[in-house]
């Protein structure tokens, strides 16, 4: 049954004159109470409800039927409570307003009885006795019982159902029962099933889809960030309203912190925050935090294994994350995750990581701009050589930071073939001045396959400006970053001994160590002599201790 159909039934219940009992059954957090209260307030404000009094009672923590009856009396409100700011829950002032009514009713009852029969009238000495009498006033109203599944063991479910029947039949009340029947246990489960049809007239199962849950929780999609949350909620199949409300609070906080940044950064932050919140707040339904943060590569590798993969849960996670377009965390994501997990937002750290991401986005924008220039060439047969060469020249300088040596070479060749009249060498020099790269970058450019001769000459000249006393670690780091290297550099690496490799690896820490090892792996794939030295040094390291044995295996040997 769709949520709209359920809303229609609730509206019918609120306006119907017959005294009915309605059961709204659904999992925790799906929005049962929220939906009921929203429609109730709407009906009272539109004066389209009968009867006009209402009481909401949570059974959580109540120990006896006496407690339930007292709560019914204390929480009964008139229609004015829905028009003013008067709270729905019981308050001292609200209860005091009812005391004159109780006293007058008590006097009327005493007078009526004593006129007929002389009896000893009991003395009302305390509040509880007065409230028991107040239960007599609970009639001709709507009563809502919530949290049936969380009531005390001292309160029998069948007694509550009996009270519901009494209120409906004897007190002319409409009764609403909100619960999650899936968590009822033992005798309560049997009593609920046996008595349900006898007591309840309208039985509704509240199980919203993610789309329906998003519609319930996110009403104002004019706010861009809330619309983005809605999109994320639907993609992640989150149907828990409570979780969605938490995500909205997280996003509102992030929006304040990231105010003034590129909107793409905020959207990326929201995209990740919704996933992390889902994993933290609904661990039984979402991919695990460990899987999300530590194993992003499995998202695609698991799917490529087809039906041979024996872990259906991980396959489900992988599909979800792939459809969600999540490819693993960046530094900003980690800062956001830590904030959600701890509840403490390190604003300085989040802004620092956002700035780093902005710089990367700026580079991406430059690369996109460069590719767009080439579309002028590829995408038509128009006579637009002048437009293409003019824009390409400008792009080479504006986007130098993201143009690879091979792309530069191809661009210079195109300009020459199209009869570019400008100074090509000055254009290449302008590109070089815009870059801040090490010797390896310029050597790799000079040694690329079939380069433009002017580009190759300029790169070789730039490489010659560097001193040749670079450390082994620096050379390997440059290789790791560029993913390639010239023959001359490989030969210079090969001049180092196993002892040199050992001292370099043992003295290097952190990210620098990862880059050095990655560069060494690339180098050992190229020259057999480097490979033999690399294997020797890691065999040396793995013999030092059990932990180094494991490190050598995972960092080097497993990647050969």
Backbone torsions as a table, in degrees:
resi	resn	phi	psi	omega
1	UNK	NA	127.7	-178.9
2	UNK	-70.1	160.3	179.1
3	UNK	-64.5	-34.5	178.0
4	UNK	-63.5	-38.4	177.6
5	UNK	-66.5	-39.7	177.9
6	UNK	-63.7	-43.4	177.6
7	UNK	-60.3	-39.8	179.1
8	UNK	-62.0	-41.1	179.1
9	UNK	-66.7	-38.7	179.1
10	UNK	-65.9	-42.5	178.1
11	UNK	-62.1	-39.4	176.7
12	UNK	-61.8	-44.8	179.6
13	UNK	-58.6	-42.6	-176.7
14	UNK	-67.8	-31.2	-176.7
15	UNK	-95.0	-20.1	-175.9
16	UNK	-66.2	137.9	179.9
17	UNK	-74.7	-31.2	-179.7
18	UNK	-61.8	145.2	178.2
19	UNK	-84.7	105.1	-174.3
20	UNK	-115.0	163.1	172.4
21	UNK	-118.8	128.2	-177.5
22	UNK	-118.5	134.0	177.2
23	UNK	-112.6	124.7	176.7
24	UNK	-113.6	105.4	-169.4
25	UNK	-111.7	128.4	178.7
26	UNK	-172.3	167.0	-178.2
27	UNK	-66.5	159.9	177.2
28	UNK	-61.6	139.5	174.3
29	UNK	82.0	1.2	-177.8
30	UNK	-82.2	-8.6	175.1
31	UNK	102.0	20.5	179.6
32	UNK	-59.3	-56.4	-176.5
33	UNK	-64.5	-40.7	179.1
34	UNK	-60.1	-46.0	-179.2
35	UNK	-65.7	-44.2	179.6
36	UNK	-59.8	-48.9	-177.6
37	UNK	-65.5	-37.3	179.1
38	UNK	-62.0	-46.5	-179.4
39	UNK	-69.9	-34.1	178.5
40	UNK	-64.1	-48.6	179.6
41	UNK	-61.6	-42.5	178.0
42	UNK	-57.9	-44.4	-178.2
43	UNK	-66.2	-42.8	180.0
44	UNK	-66.9	-40.7	-179.9
45	UNK	-66.2	-32.1	178.4
46	UNK	-88.4	2.1	-178.7
47	UNK	53.4	43.2	-178.3
48	UNK	-124.1	54.9	-176.3
49	UNK	-147.4	147.6	178.3
50	UNK	-148.2	132.4	-4.0
51	UNK	-76.1	-176.2	-169.6
52	UNK	-101.8	7.8	174.3
53	UNK	-110.9	155.5	-174.5
54	UNK	-150.0	143.5	173.4
55	UNK	-137.8	132.4	174.8
56	UNK	-110.1	127.1	-178.3
57	UNK	-130.8	119.7	170.2
58	UNK	-87.6	126.0	-178.2
59	UNK	-79.5	-7.1	179.9
60	UNK	-64.1	122.2	177.8
61	UNK	89.7	-8.9	178.7
62	UNK	-80.4	136.4	-170.7
63	UNK	-103.1	-16.8	-175.2
64	UNK	-154.0	168.0	175.5
65	UNK	-63.5	-30.2	176.2
66	UNK	-61.1	-41.5	176.6
67	UNK	-62.5	-40.0	-179.7
68	UNK	-64.8	-45.7	-179.7
69	UNK	-63.0	-41.7	178.4
70	UNK	-61.3	-43.7	-179.4
71	UNK	-64.9	-35.2	176.8
72	UNK	-61.7	-46.5	179.5
73	UNK	-63.2	-47.0	-174.9
74	UNK	-66.2	-31.2	-173.2
75	UNK	-99.7	4.2	178.7
76	UNK	-72.1	129.2	-178.6
77	UNK	-127.7	153.6	173.9
78	UNK	-90.9	178.5	-176.7
79	UNK	-63.3	-24.1	-179.0
80	UNK	-64.8	-24.7	179.5
81	UNK	-63.2	-24.2	-178.5
82	UNK	-90.5	-11.7	-179.4
83	UNK	-101.2	-26.5	-179.6
84	UNK	-104.3	-167.9	178.4
85	UNK	-95.8	15.0	-178.6
86	UNK	-62.8	130.5	-178.9
87	UNK	-69.2	149.9	180.0
88	UNK	-76.9	-29.8	-176.9
89	UNK	-75.6	162.1	-178.7
90	UNK	-66.7	136.9	175.0
91	UNK	-129.8	159.7	-179.6
92	UNK	-59.6	-44.9	-178.7
93	UNK	-64.5	-37.1	179.5
94	UNK	-65.2	-39.9	179.8
95	UNK	-69.2	-40.4	-180.0
96	UNK	-61.1	-31.9	178.4
97	UNK	-64.9	-24.9	-177.3
98	UNK	-86.5	-17.5	-174.7
99	UNK	-61.5	-43.4	177.2
100	UNK	-58.3	-36.7	178.0
101	UNK	-63.1	-44.2	-179.6
102	UNK	-63.7	-43.5	-178.9
103	UNK	-61.9	-43.2	-179.5
104	UNK	-64.9	-40.8	178.3
105	UNK	-65.3	-37.4	178.8
106	UNK	-63.0	-43.6	-179.8
107	UNK	-65.7	-39.9	178.9
108	UNK	-61.2	-42.3	-177.9
109	UNK	-67.0	-43.2	-179.9
110	UNK	-62.5	-44.9	-179.2
111	UNK	-62.3	-42.9	-179.1
112	UNK	-64.0	-39.2	-176.6
113	UNK	-73.5	-45.9	-174.6
114	UNK	-69.8	-24.6	177.2
115	UNK	-68.3	-26.9	-178.0
116	UNK	-94.3	-43.7	-173.7
117	UNK	-140.6	123.9	177.0
118	UNK	-71.0	112.4	178.9
119	UNK	-132.6	167.1	177.2
120	UNK	-87.6	118.1	-177.8
121	UNK	-82.4	130.0	179.8
122	UNK	-67.6	145.9	179.5
123	UNK	-86.7	126.5	176.6
124	UNK	-88.6	104.7	-171.4
125	UNK	-102.0	-12.3	-178.0
126	UNK	-144.2	170.9	-175.9
127	UNK	-65.1	-40.1	-176.3
128	UNK	-60.5	-38.9	178.6
129	UNK	-66.3	-38.5	179.3
130	UNK	-65.8	-39.4	-179.9
131	UNK	-68.2	-37.1	175.4
132	UNK	-57.5	-40.4	175.6
133	UNK	-66.2	-35.3	-179.5
134	UNK	-62.2	-24.2	178.8
135	UNK	-61.7	-22.8	177.4
136	UNK	-61.1	-24.3	-178.0
137	UNK	-83.3	-9.2	-179.5
138	UNK	-79.2	96.7	-180.0
139	UNK	-163.4	157.9	180.0
140	UNK	50.4	55.4	-179.8
141	UNK	-152.6	172.6	174.2
142	UNK	-97.2	133.1	179.6
143	UNK	-122.8	131.2	177.2
144	UNK	-117.7	120.8	174.3
145	UNK	-103.9	125.1	-179.9
146	UNK	-117.9	160.0	173.9
147	UNK	63.3	39.3	178.5
148	UNK	-57.8	-37.8	-176.1
149	UNK	-72.7	-11.9	-177.6
150	UNK	-109.2	12.1	-178.1
151	UNK	-74.5	163.4	-176.2
152	UNK	-63.9	151.2	175.1
153	UNK	-64.4	-21.4	179.9
154	UNK	-75.5	-11.1	-178.7
155	UNK	-110.6	113.5	-176.6
156	UNK	-76.4	137.5	-179.1
157	UNK	-62.1	-39.5	-178.4
158	UNK	-64.1	-30.1	177.0
159	UNK	-68.9	-38.0	177.5
160	UNK	-66.3	-43.0	177.5
161	UNK	-63.2	-35.2	176.3
162	UNK	-64.8	-39.6	177.4
163	UNK	-64.4	-39.9	177.6
164	UNK	-59.9	-45.1	179.0
165	UNK	-62.2	-41.2	179.4
166	UNK	-62.8	-45.8	-179.5
167	UNK	-62.3	-39.2	-178.4
168	UNK	-71.7	-45.9	-172.5
169	UNK	-84.3	-39.6	-172.6
170	UNK	-100.3	-28.4	-176.6
171	UNK	-108.3	5.5	176.4
172	UNK	56.1	43.7	179.9
173	UNK	-103.8	150.3	164.8
174	UNK	-92.9	137.3	-175.7
175	UNK	-125.9	134.7	175.5
176	UNK	-115.8	133.9	179.6
177	UNK	-120.0	118.4	178.0
178	UNK	-108.1	125.6	-178.3
179	UNK	-160.4	168.9	170.7
180	UNK	-116.7	96.0	-173.3
181	UNK	-68.6	-17.7	-177.3
182	UNK	-64.9	-23.1	-176.9
183	UNK	-102.1	4.7	173.8
184	UNK	-65.9	147.6	-176.4
185	UNK	-130.1	155.4	170.8
186	UNK	54.7	-131.6	-175.7
187	UNK	-63.2	-31.3	179.6
188	UNK	-61.5	-38.0	177.9
189	UNK	-62.5	-45.4	-179.8
190	UNK	-64.8	-45.3	-178.7
191	UNK	-62.6	-39.2	-179.1
192	UNK	-64.5	-45.9	-179.7
193	UNK	-65.3	-39.6	-176.9
194	UNK	-71.4	-36.2	-172.9
195	UNK	-96.7	-11.2	-172.9
196	UNK	-55.6	-52.8	-176.4
197	UNK	-68.2	-27.2	-179.1
198	UNK	-74.8	-31.4	-172.9
199	UNK	-102.4	-37.9	-171.5
200	UNK	-95.7	133.7	178.0
201	UNK	-94.5	-36.6	-179.2
202	UNK	-124.9	115.9	-176.7
203	UNK	-113.0	111.6	-176.2
204	UNK	-116.3	135.7	175.5
205	UNK	-103.0	118.5	-175.5
206	UNK	-96.4	101.2	-178.5
207	UNK	-138.7	78.9	-174.8
208	UNK	-70.6	148.1	168.8
209	UNK	-73.4	170.1	177.7
210	UNK	-60.4	-38.7	178.9
211	UNK	-63.5	-44.2	-180.0
212	UNK	-66.7	-40.7	178.6
213	UNK	-62.2	-40.8	178.8
214	UNK	-64.5	-38.9	178.6
215	UNK	-64.3	-37.1	180.0
216	UNK	-69.2	-46.7	-171.9
217	UNK	-82.3	-31.3	-173.6
218	UNK	-115.5	92.2	-176.1
219	UNK	-88.6	-29.8	-175.4
220	UNK	-102.9	85.7	179.2
221	UNK	-86.6	5.2	173.1
222	UNK	-69.1	-23.0	174.5
223	UNK	-81.1	118.2	-173.7
224	UNK	-56.7	-42.9	-177.9
225	UNK	-63.0	-35.7	178.8
226	UNK	-71.2	-34.4	175.6
227	UNK	-65.1	-38.3	177.0
228	UNK	-65.5	-40.3	176.3
229	UNK	-60.1	-42.9	-179.8
230	UNK	-59.1	-44.1	178.3
231	UNK	-61.6	-42.5	-179.5
232	UNK	-66.1	-42.8	-179.3
233	UNK	-59.5	-43.6	-179.2
234	UNK	-67.2	-42.9	-179.8
235	UNK	-64.7	-37.0	-179.5
236	UNK	-83.9	-5.1	178.7
237	UNK	61.4	42.8	177.9
238	UNK	-87.2	118.5	179.7
239	UNK	-114.0	7.1	179.8
240	UNK	-90.6	112.4	-176.5
241	UNK	-62.0	-38.5	-178.3
242	UNK	-61.6	-41.9	177.1
243	UNK	-63.0	-42.3	-179.1
244	UNK	-62.7	-42.0	177.9
245	UNK	-61.7	-39.1	177.5
246	UNK	-64.3	-40.9	178.8
247	UNK	-62.8	-38.8	178.4
248	UNK	-62.8	-39.5	178.5
249	UNK	-66.1	-40.3	177.8
250	UNK	-61.4	-46.0	-177.4
251	UNK	-65.9	-39.2	177.3
252	UNK	-60.9	-38.0	178.5
253	UNK	-68.3	-44.6	179.9
254	UNK	-64.3	-35.9	-179.8
255	UNK	-63.7	-36.4	177.6
256	UNK	-69.0	-41.8	-178.6
257	UNK	-66.4	-40.5	-174.7
258	UNK	-95.4	16.9	178.4
259	UNK	-60.2	129.3	179.9
260	UNK	98.3	-14.6	178.0
261	UNK	-83.7	163.2	175.2
262	UNK	-51.4	133.2	-177.4
263	UNK	-59.8	-25.7	178.2
264	UNK	-65.9	-31.6	177.8
265	UNK	-68.4	-44.1	177.6
266	UNK	-62.5	-41.9	-179.3
267	UNK	-64.2	-40.7	176.9
268	UNK	-64.8	-40.8	179.0
269	UNK	-62.6	-42.6	178.9
270	UNK	-65.4	-42.5	179.3
271	UNK	-56.4	-47.2	-180.0
272	UNK	-72.5	-41.0	-178.1
273	UNK	-60.7	-39.7	179.6
274	UNK	-64.4	-40.6	178.5
275	UNK	-66.1	-45.4	-178.4
276	UNK	-66.5	-40.7	177.1
277	UNK	-62.2	-42.2	177.4
278	UNK	-57.7	-46.4	-178.7
279	UNK	-66.4	-36.1	-178.1
280	UNK	-79.2	-37.5	-174.6
281	UNK	-90.7	-23.9	179.3
282	UNK	-132.5	65.2	-174.9
283	UNK	-62.4	-23.1	179.2
284	UNK	-77.2	-22.1	-175.6
285	UNK	-104.3	-28.1	-172.6
286	UNK	-97.4	162.8	169.6
287	UNK	-58.2	149.0	-177.2
288	UNK	-67.4	153.8	178.4
289	UNK	-59.4	-42.4	-179.7
290	UNK	-60.1	-43.5	-179.3
291	UNK	-64.2	-41.2	-177.6
292	UNK	-68.2	-41.8	-173.1
293	UNK	-87.3	-33.8	-169.3
294	UNK	-108.1	-14.6	-173.9
295	UNK	-131.2	50.2	-178.2
296	UNK	-63.3	-29.9	-178.5
297	UNK	-65.9	-24.9	-179.4
298	UNK	-69.4	-17.9	-178.6
299	UNK	-54.1	-40.5	-177.2
300	UNK	-99.4	-33.1	-178.0
301	UNK	-66.1	-35.8	178.3
302	UNK	-64.4	-42.0	-178.1
303	UNK	-66.3	-31.2	-178.0
304	UNK	-72.4	-14.7	179.7
305	UNK	-80.5	-9.3	177.8
306	UNK	64.7	-143.1	-174.3
307	UNK	-76.7	-6.8	-178.9
308	UNK	-72.3	-23.5	178.0
309	UNK	-64.2	127.4	-173.8
310	UNK	-95.9	-0.6	-178.7
311	UNK	-107.1	91.3	-176.6
312	UNK	-62.2	-28.8	-179.9
313	UNK	-65.4	-43.9	179.5
314	UNK	-68.7	-34.0	176.2
315	UNK	-63.0	-42.4	178.7
316	UNK	-63.3	-43.0	178.1
317	UNK	-61.1	-44.7	-177.4
318	UNK	-61.2	-43.6	179.5
319	UNK	-63.7	-42.1	-179.2
320	UNK	-62.3	-46.9	-177.5
321	UNK	-68.4	-33.6	177.4
322	UNK	-67.1	-45.6	178.5
323	UNK	-65.8	-29.7	178.6
324	UNK	-78.4	-9.7	-179.3
325	UNK	62.0	45.7	176.7
326	UNK	-104.9	125.4	-174.6
327	UNK	-120.1	24.8	-179.7
328	UNK	102.5	161.7	-173.4
329	UNK	-84.4	146.9	166.3
330	UNK	-104.4	-175.2	-175.7
331	UNK	-63.1	-37.5	177.8
332	UNK	-65.4	-40.4	178.5
333	UNK	-59.1	-43.6	-179.0
334	UNK	-63.4	-41.2	178.4
335	UNK	-63.5	-38.6	178.8
336	UNK	-69.0	-42.9	178.8
337	UNK	-59.3	-46.4	179.7
338	UNK	-60.1	-37.1	179.5
339	UNK	-66.2	-44.1	179.9
340	UNK	-66.4	-41.6	-176.8
341	UNK	-65.6	-41.8	-175.8
342	UNK	-93.7	-21.3	-175.1
343	UNK	81.5	2.1	179.5
344	UNK	-112.0	119.2	-176.1
345	UNK	-95.6	112.0	176.3
346	UNK	-82.2	88.9	-172.5
347	UNK	-62.4	-38.6	-178.9
348	UNK	-63.5	-42.4	-179.4
349	UNK	-67.8	-42.7	179.6
350	UNK	-61.4	-42.6	179.8
351	UNK	-67.2	-37.7	178.8
352	UNK	-62.0	-46.2	-179.7
353	UNK	-69.2	-32.9	177.3
354	UNK	-65.5	-37.8	178.7
355	UNK	-65.4	-40.4	177.1
356	UNK	-62.0	-43.3	178.4
357	UNK	-64.4	-37.5	178.4
358	UNK	-61.6	-40.5	178.6
359	UNK	-62.8	-39.3	177.7
360	UNK	-67.1	-40.3	177.3
361	UNK	-62.3	-36.8	178.6
362	UNK	-63.1	-40.1	176.7
363	UNK	-66.1	-41.2	177.6
364	UNK	-60.9	-39.9	178.9
365	UNK	-63.4	-39.1	178.4
366	UNK	-63.2	-42.7	-179.0
367	UNK	-65.8	-40.6	177.5
368	UNK	-61.7	-41.5	179.2
369	UNK	-62.1	-42.2	178.9
370	UNK	-62.6	-43.1	179.6
371	UNK	-66.2	-34.4	178.3
372	UNK	-63.2	-34.5	177.9
373	UNK	-62.3	-40.5	-178.5
374	UNK	-69.9	-20.2	175.8
375	UNK	-65.9	-27.3	176.2
376	UNK	-59.5	-36.8	179.6
377	UNK	-77.8	-46.6	-170.3
378	UNK	-80.3	-27.9	-164.1
379	UNK	-97.1	10.3	177.8
380	UNK	-162.3	173.2	171.9
381	UNK	-111.7	25.6	179.2
382	UNK	-69.8	154.6	176.4
383	UNK	-85.7	78.2	-173.0
384	UNK	-129.2	36.5	-178.5
385	UNK	-62.1	-40.6	-178.9
386	UNK	-62.9	-43.1	178.5
387	UNK	-61.9	-44.2	-177.8
388	UNK	-63.9	-49.4	-176.5
389	UNK	-66.6	-37.2	179.3
390	UNK	-63.8	-46.7	-178.2
391	UNK	-72.7	-33.5	179.6
392	UNK	-67.0	-42.3	177.9
393	UNK	-58.0	-47.5	-179.8
394	UNK	-63.6	-39.9	-177.6
395	UNK	-66.5	-35.4	179.6
396	UNK	-58.7	-37.9	-179.9
397	UNK	-82.9	-41.2	-177.7
398	UNK	-69.8	-32.4	-173.4
399	UNK	-114.2	24.2	-175.7
400	UNK	-55.6	-34.9	-175.6
401	UNK	-62.1	-21.7	-175.8
402	UNK	-117.3	0.5	-179.8
403	UNK	-89.3	122.2	-178.9
404	UNK	-75.1	162.5	176.9
405	UNK	-55.6	-40.5	-179.2
406	UNK	-67.8	-38.1	177.0
407	UNK	-65.9	-38.6	177.3
408	UNK	-63.6	-45.2	-179.5
409	UNK	-59.6	-45.5	179.0
410	UNK	-63.6	-36.6	-179.6
411	UNK	-68.6	-42.3	179.3
412	UNK	-64.7	-41.4	178.0
413	UNK	-61.3	-41.7	179.5
414	UNK	-62.6	-42.1	179.1
415	UNK	-61.9	-41.2	179.5
416	UNK	-64.7	-44.6	-178.6
417	UNK	-64.6	-30.0	-179.3
418	UNK	-90.0	7.4	174.2
419	UNK	77.2	32.3	179.1
420	UNK	-59.7	128.0	-173.5
421	UNK	-91.0	-8.5	-176.3
422	UNK	-76.9	179.7	179.6
423	UNK	-83.3	101.2	-177.0
424	UNK	-63.8	-40.2	-178.1
425	UNK	-64.5	-35.9	176.9
426	UNK	-66.8	-35.3	177.7
427	UNK	-65.6	-42.4	177.9
428	UNK	-64.8	-41.6	179.6
429	UNK	-64.3	-36.8	176.5
430	UNK	-62.6	-38.7	175.9
431	UNK	-62.1	-46.2	-177.8
432	UNK	-61.6	-41.2	-178.9
433	UNK	-67.7	-23.8	179.0
434	UNK	-79.9	-15.3	-176.6
435	UNK	-97.8	152.7	178.1
436	UNK	-132.2	65.9	-174.1
437	UNK	-113.2	162.3	179.4
438	UNK	-81.0	179.7	-175.7
439	UNK	-59.6	-37.3	-176.7
440	UNK	-60.2	-38.4	179.6
441	UNK	-60.4	-45.6	-176.7
442	UNK	-73.0	-33.5	175.7
443	UNK	-66.4	-41.8	179.9
444	UNK	-64.9	-35.6	177.9
445	UNK	-68.5	-37.6	-179.2
446	UNK	-69.3	-27.9	-175.6
447	UNK	-102.3	10.4	-179.3
448	UNK	-69.7	162.5	-175.2
449	UNK	-72.0	129.8	176.1
450	UNK	48.5	56.0	180.0
451	UNK	-78.1	160.3	169.2
452	UNK	-63.6	132.2	-174.5
453	UNK	-59.9	-36.4	178.9
454	UNK	-68.2	-36.8	177.2
455	UNK	-66.9	-45.9	-179.3
456	UNK	-61.0	-42.4	-179.9
457	UNK	-64.2	-43.7	-178.7
458	UNK	-66.5	-38.2	179.2
459	UNK	-67.8	-42.7	179.7
460	UNK	-63.1	-39.2	178.5
461	UNK	-64.2	-41.3	179.0
462	UNK	-65.9	-40.1	-180.0
463	UNK	-64.3	-34.1	-178.0
464	UNK	-69.3	-17.5	179.8
465	UNK	-73.1	-16.9	-177.4
466	UNK	-85.4	147.4	174.7
467	UNK	-71.3	151.5	-177.5
468	UNK	-92.9	8.1	-177.2
469	UNK	-96.0	33.9	178.5
470	UNK	-64.6	144.0	177.4
471	UNK	-70.2	153.8	178.1
472	UNK	-57.0	-41.8	179.8
473	UNK	-60.3	-42.4	-179.0
474	UNK	-65.6	-39.4	179.3
475	UNK	-63.5	-46.4	-179.5
476	UNK	-65.4	-35.8	178.1
477	UNK	-63.9	-42.4	178.1
478	UNK	-62.4	-39.2	178.6
479	UNK	-64.1	-43.0	-179.4
480	UNK	-61.3	-37.7	-176.9
481	UNK	-78.1	-37.3	-178.1
482	UNK	-89.4	-16.5	179.7
483	UNK	67.2	11.8	177.8
484	UNK	-158.8	172.3	-175.4
485	UNK	-163.9	157.0	178.7
486	UNK	-81.7	161.8	179.2
487	UNK	-61.0	-37.3	-178.6
488	UNK	-63.1	-38.7	-179.7
489	UNK	-68.9	-41.5	177.5
490	UNK	-59.8	-39.3	179.5
491	UNK	-66.4	-34.5	178.3
492	UNK	-69.7	-34.9	176.5
493	UNK	-65.1	-39.6	-175.8
494	UNK	-67.4	-17.5	178.8
495	UNK	-72.2	-18.4	-179.5
496	UNK	-78.1	146.3	-179.3
497	UNK	-86.8	171.5	175.1
498	UNK	-60.3	-37.8	177.8
499	UNK	-61.4	-39.2	178.2
500	UNK	-62.3	-44.4	178.4
501	UNK	-61.1	-43.4	-177.8
502	UNK	-62.4	-49.2	-178.6
503	UNK	-62.1	-38.6	179.4
504	UNK	-65.0	-46.3	-178.0
505	UNK	-67.1	-38.7	-178.1
506	UNK	-72.3	-25.9	-177.1
507	UNK	-95.5	-3.5	-177.0
508	UNK	-101.3	139.2	-176.9
509	UNK	-129.0	163.7	169.9
510	UNK	61.3	-141.8	-176.1
511	UNK	-63.5	-33.6	179.3
512	UNK	-60.0	-35.3	178.4
513	UNK	-66.9	-43.8	178.8
514	UNK	-58.5	-44.7	-178.8
515	UNK	-66.6	-40.1	179.5
516	UNK	-62.5	-43.8	179.3
517	UNK	-65.6	-41.4	179.4
518	UNK	-62.3	-42.5	177.6
519	UNK	-63.8	-37.5	178.8
520	UNK	-66.6	-38.2	178.0
521	UNK	-63.8	-42.2	177.8
522	UNK	-63.4	-43.1	-179.1
523	UNK	-65.9	-39.3	-176.0
524	UNK	-72.3	-18.8	175.2
525	UNK	-76.7	-13.3	-174.6
526	UNK	-100.9	-41.5	-176.8
527	UNK	-122.9	128.0	-177.4
528	UNK	-62.1	-37.5	-178.1
529	UNK	-67.1	-37.2	176.0
530	UNK	-67.0	-37.9	179.5
531	UNK	-61.0	-44.1	-179.2
532	UNK	-63.4	-40.8	178.9
533	UNK	-67.4	-40.1	-179.8
534	UNK	-63.6	-43.3	178.9
535	UNK	-63.5	-41.4	-179.6
536	UNK	-62.3	-43.6	-176.5
537	UNK	-69.7	-36.1	179.0
538	UNK	-75.6	-27.8	171.8
539	UNK	-67.1	-37.2	176.3
540	UNK	-61.8	-47.9	-178.2
541	UNK	-65.8	-40.1	-175.5
542	UNK	-70.3	-20.4	178.0
543	UNK	-79.3	-11.6	-174.3
544	UNK	-71.5	-37.0	-176.7
545	UNK	-165.5	166.3	178.4
546	UNK	-63.2	-41.2	-177.4
547	UNK	-68.7	-36.3	177.2
548	UNK	-72.0	-28.6	173.7
549	UNK	-60.3	-44.9	179.7
550	UNK	-68.0	-41.3	179.8
551	UNK	-62.2	-45.5	-179.6
552	UNK	-61.4	-37.7	-179.7
553	UNK	-64.8	-50.0	-174.0
554	UNK	-76.9	-33.2	-175.3
555	UNK	-85.5	-22.9	-173.8
556	UNK	-131.7	-62.9	-171.1
557	UNK	-62.6	-37.2	179.4
558	UNK	-67.2	-16.2	-176.6
559	UNK	-100.9	-0.9	179.2
560	UNK	-71.5	NA	NA
